[in-house]
Amino acid sequence: GPKVVRFDMSIVKEVAIVRQVTFRFEAMVFNIFNNLNLNPVAYAGATPDSYQITAAVDQSRTMQLAFRITF
């Protein structure tokens, strides 16, 4: 089948509050370009619509935010 290509990105900002305490903000975006992983039908059907792709297997673009305090 076709190659599945996905691009993920993460941005991190870390700030020192006091000596041993740091605040960390992280934004992660998965599947930036919203590529689909199409699941083709694995059998040969007799009707013309047997080869129609009706669903995608992969998830769409998602984002996750994280806040951390390390001490």
Secondary structure, 3 states (H helix, E strand, C coil): CCCCCCCCEEEEEEEEEECCEEEEEEEEEECCCCCCCECCCCCCCCCHHHHCCCCECCCCCEEEEEEEEEC
